[in-house]
Amino acid sequence: MRLKILFFIILFIPKVYSQSSNYSIGSIPLDSIKKIEDFKWLESRYNNFKPNKNILDKFNGNIEEYSVKVFIGTWCGDSKSFFPKFLKSLEYLGVENESIELFGINRKKDEPKLLVESFNIKFVPTAIFYKKGREINRIVEYPQENVEQDIIDILIKEKEYIPFHPIK
């Protein structure tokens, strides 16, 4: 009996480990995400999302001054909801793929360690906005109103934008 249990454990544990570790971690090139198994959810969510153009059209600045770093978990429901909307909204505004850096974070939010620590990532998704290379604000875990409005609030600073989880 012990041998059967040991045999079951030996067979089962590696499968659980490999399934739980099959997430994209580190830098993820935007031009290849459609080919990555972890992103099979993205295309339909992206295609089904219709950004609110009335909100996004409020921005009339120079979008080329801005860049974004986005930290997601391909295992995370919030990231799967946020990222397609965020990406499509940025594309509507004319943000080039080269101005968007995407990073995958593990479930514990401690890998890749250097990225997580350097950018103070505590929650996913986290989108960090930069203007001329300087961080101006971030959306952390959830938008305050909706993705489009939060982007516009940050870009045109109509009001002070405070993320759900401010940096401490």
C-alpha positions as a Markdown table, in Angstrom:
| # | Residue | x | y | z |
|---|---|---|---|---|
| 1 | Met | 0.0 | 0.0 | 0.0 |
| 2 | Arg | 2.8 | 2.4 | 0.9 |
| 3 | Leu | 4.5 | 1.7 | -2.4 |
| 4 | Lys | 1.2 | 2.6 | -4.3 |
| 5 | Ile | 0.9 | 5.9 | -2.4 |
| 6 | Leu | 4.6 | 6.7 | -3.0 |
| 7 | Phe | 4.2 | 5.8 | -6.7 |
| 8 | Phe | 1.1 | 8.1 | -6.9 |
| 9 | Ile | 2.9 | 11.0 | -5.2 |
| 10 | Ile | 5.9 | 10.7 | -7.5 |
| 11 | Leu | 3.7 | 10.7 | -10.6 |
| 12 | Phe | 1.4 | 13.4 | -9.4 |
| 13 | Ile | 3.6 | 16.1 | -7.8 |
| 14 | Pro | 5.8 | 16.8 | -10.9 |
| 15 | Lys | 2.6 | 17.4 | -13.0 |
| 16 | Val | 1.2 | 19.8 | -10.4 |
| 17 | Tyr | 4.6 | 21.6 | -10.3 |
| 18 | Ser | 4.9 | 21.9 | -14.1 |
| 19 | Gln | 1.3 | 23.1 | -14.5 |
| 20 | Ser | 1.7 | 25.7 | -11.8 |
| 21 | Ser | 5.0 | 27.0 | -13.2 |
| 22 | Asn | 4.0 | 27.4 | -16.9 |
| 23 | Tyr | 3.4 | 31.1 | -16.7 |
| 24 | Ser | 5.2 | 33.8 | -18.7 |
| 25 | Ile | 7.7 | 35.5 | -16.4 |
| 26 | Gly | 10.0 | 38.4 | -17.3 |
| 27 | Ser | 9.9 | 40.5 | -20.4 |
| 28 | Ile | 7.3 | 39.6 | -23.0 |
| 29 | Pro | 7.6 | 41.0 | -26.5 |
| 30 | Leu | 4.2 | 42.4 | -27.6 |
| 31 | Asp | 4.7 | 41.3 | -31.2 |
| 32 | Ser | 4.9 | 37.6 | -30.1 |
| 33 | Ile | 2.1 | 37.3 | -27.5 |
| 34 | Lys | -0.3 | 35.7 | -29.9 |
| 35 | Lys | 2.1 | 32.8 | -30.2 |
| 36 | Ile | 2.5 | 32.3 | -26.5 |
| 37 | Glu | 0.2 | 29.6 | -25.0 |
| 38 | Asp | -0.3 | 31.7 | -21.8 |
| 39 | Phe | -2.0 | 34.4 | -23.9 |
| 40 | Lys | -4.7 | 32.3 | -25.7 |
| 41 | Trp | -7.3 | 34.3 | -23.7 |
| 42 | Leu | -6.1 | 37.7 | -25.1 |
| 43 | Glu | -7.4 | 37.7 | -28.7 |
| 44 | Ser | -11.1 | 37.2 | -28.0 |
| 45 | Arg | -11.1 | 39.7 | -25.1 |
| 46 | Tyr | -9.2 | 42.2 | -27.2 |
| 47 | Asn | -11.5 | 41.8 | -30.2 |
| 48 | Asn | -14.7 | 42.0 | -28.0 |
| 49 | Phe | -13.7 | 45.2 | -26.2 |
| 50 | Lys | -15.0 | 48.5 | -27.7 |
| 51 | Pro | -13.1 | 51.4 | -26.1 |
| 52 | Asn | -15.1 | 54.5 | -25.2 |
| 53 | Lys | -13.9 | 56.8 | -27.9 |
| 54 | Asn | -15.7 | 59.8 | -26.3 |
| 55 | Ile | -13.5 | 59.5 | -23.3 |
| 56 | Leu | -10.2 | 58.7 | -25.2 |
| 57 | Asp | -10.7 | 61.6 | -27.6 |
| 58 | Lys | -10.3 | 64.0 | -24.7 |
| 59 | Phe | -6.5 | 63.5 | -25.0 |
| 60 | Asn | -5.0 | 65.9 | -27.5 |
| 61 | Gly | -1.4 | 66.0 | -26.3 |
| 62 | Asn | 1.7 | 64.4 | -27.9 |
| 63 | Ile | 1.3 | 60.7 | -27.2 |
| 64 | Glu | 4.9 | 60.1 | -28.4 |
| 65 | Glu | 6.1 | 61.7 | -25.1 |
| 66 | Tyr | 4.6 | 58.8 | -23.1 |
| 67 | Ser | 5.6 | 55.2 | -22.5 |
| 68 | Val | 4.2 | 52.5 | -20.3 |
| 69 | Lys | 5.5 | 49.5 | -18.4 |
| 70 | Val | 2.8 | 46.9 | -17.7 |
| 71 | Phe | 3.2 | 44.1 | -15.1 |
| 72 | Ile | 0.7 | 41.3 | -15.3 |
| 73 | Gly | 0.2 | 37.7 | -14.2 |
| 74 | Thr | -0.9 | 35.4 | -17.0 |
| 75 | Trp | -2.5 | 33.4 | -14.2 |
| 76 | Cys | -4.5 | 36.4 | -12.8 |
| 77 | Gly | -8.1 | 37.1 | -13.6 |
| 78 | Asp | -7.7 | 40.8 | -13.0 |
| 79 | Ser | -4.8 | 40.9 | -15.5 |
| 80 | Lys | -6.8 | 39.0 | -18.1 |
| 81 | Ser | -9.6 | 41.5 | -17.7 |
| 82 | Phe | -7.5 | 44.7 | -17.6 |
| 83 | Phe | -4.7 | 44.1 | -20.2 |
| 84 | Pro | -6.8 | 43.6 | -23.4 |
| 85 | Lys | -8.8 | 46.8 | -22.6 |
| 86 | Phe | -5.7 | 48.7 | -21.7 |
| 87 | Leu | -3.8 | 47.6 | -24.8 |
| 88 | Lys | -6.7 | 48.4 | -27.1 |
| 89 | Ser | -7.2 | 51.8 | -25.5 |
| 90 | Leu | -3.5 | 52.6 | -25.9 |
| 91 | Glu | -3.5 | 51.6 | -29.5 |
| 92 | Tyr | -6.6 | 53.8 | -30.1 |
| 93 | Leu | -4.6 | 56.7 | -28.7 |
| 94 | Gly | -1.7 | 55.9 | -31.1 |
| 95 | Val | 0.8 | 54.5 | -28.6 |
| 96 | Glu | 3.3 | 52.4 | -30.6 |
| 97 | Asn | 4.2 | 48.9 | -29.4 |
| 98 | Glu | 7.8 | 50.1 | -28.9 |
| 99 | Ser | 6.5 | 52.4 | -26.1 |
| 100 | Ile | 4.8 | 49.6 | -24.2 |
| 101 | Glu | 6.9 | 47.1 | -22.2 |
| 102 | Leu | 5.1 | 44.0 | -20.9 |
| 103 | Phe | 6.4 | 41.9 | -18.0 |
| 104 | Gly | 5.0 | 38.7 | -16.6 |
| 105 | Ile | 5.1 | 38.2 | -12.8 |
| 106 | Asn | 4.8 | 34.9 | -10.9 |
| 107 | Arg | 1.9 | 34.2 | -8.5 |
| 108 | Lys | 3.9 | 35.1 | -5.4 |
| 109 | Lys | 4.8 | 38.4 | -7.1 |
| 110 | Asp | 8.5 | 37.9 | -6.2 |
| 111 | Glu | 9.9 | 36.8 | -9.6 |
| 112 | Pro | 11.6 | 38.2 | -11.6 |
| 113 | Lys | 13.1 | 39.5 | -8.4 |
| 114 | Leu | 15.0 | 42.5 | -9.9 |
| 115 | Leu | 12.0 | 43.8 | -11.8 |
| 116 | Val | 9.5 | 43.3 | -8.9 |
| 117 | Glu | 11.9 | 45.1 | -6.5 |
| 118 | Ser | 13.0 | 47.8 | -8.8 |
| 119 | Phe | 9.5 | 48.9 | -9.8 |
| 120 | Asn | 7.9 | 48.2 | -6.4 |
| 121 | Ile | 5.3 | 45.7 | -7.8 |
| 122 | Lys | 3.0 | 44.5 | -5.1 |
| 123 | Phe | -0.2 | 43.8 | -7.1 |
| 124 | Val | -1.0 | 42.8 | -10.7 |
| 125 | Pro | -1.9 | 44.3 | -13.0 |
| 126 | Thr | 0.2 | 47.4 | -12.6 |
| 127 | Ala | 0.6 | 49.9 | -15.4 |
| 128 | Ile | 3.3 | 52.5 | -14.9 |
| 129 | Phe | 3.0 | 55.6 | -17.0 |
| 130 | Tyr | 6.1 | 57.6 | -18.0 |
| 131 | Lys | 6.4 | 61.0 | -19.7 |
| 132 | Lys | 9.7 | 61.7 | -21.3 |
| 133 | Gly | 11.2 | 58.9 | -19.2 |
| 134 | Arg | 9.9 | 60.0 | -15.8 |
| 135 | Glu | 7.2 | 58.1 | -13.9 |
| 136 | Ile | 4.0 | 60.2 | -13.7 |
| 137 | Asn | 1.6 | 57.7 | -12.2 |
| 138 | Arg | 0.3 | 54.1 | -12.2 |
| 139 | Ile | -2.9 | 52.1 | -12.3 |
| 140 | Val | -2.5 | 49.4 | -9.7 |
| 141 | Glu | -4.7 | 46.3 | -9.7 |
| 142 | Tyr | -8.0 | 48.0 | -10.6 |
| 143 | Pro | -9.0 | 51.1 | -12.5 |
| 144 | Gln | -10.7 | 53.8 | -10.3 |
| 145 | Glu | -13.5 | 54.2 | -12.9 |
| 146 | Asn | -12.7 | 52.3 | -16.0 |
| 147 | Val | -9.6 | 51.7 | -18.1 |
| 148 | Glu | -10.2 | 54.5 | -20.6 |
| 149 | Gln | -11.1 | 57.1 | -18.0 |
| 150 | Asp | -8.1 | 56.2 | -15.8 |
| 151 | Ile | -5.8 | 56.5 | -18.7 |
| 152 | Ile | -7.2 | 59.9 | -19.6 |
| 153 | Asp | -7.1 | 61.1 | -16.0 |
| 154 | Ile | -3.4 | 60.2 | -15.8 |
| 155 | Leu | -2.5 | 61.7 | -19.2 |
| 156 | Ile | -4.3 | 65.0 | -19.0 |
| 157 | Lys | -4.3 | 65.3 | -15.2 |
| 158 | Glu | -7.9 | 66.6 | -15.0 |
| 159 | Lys | -7.9 | 65.4 | -11.4 |
| 160 | Glu | -5.4 | 63.9 | -9.0 |
| 161 | Tyr | -5.3 | 60.2 | -9.8 |
| 162 | Ile | -4.6 | 58.0 | -6.8 |
| 163 | Pro | -4.4 | 54.3 | -7.5 |
| 164 | Phe | -6.2 | 51.7 | -5.3 |
| 165 | His | -2.8 | 50.7 | -3.9 |
| 166 | Pro | -0.6 | 53.8 | -3.8 |
| 167 | Ile | 3.2 | 53.2 | -3.7 |
| 168 | Lys | 4.5 | 53.3 | -0.1 |
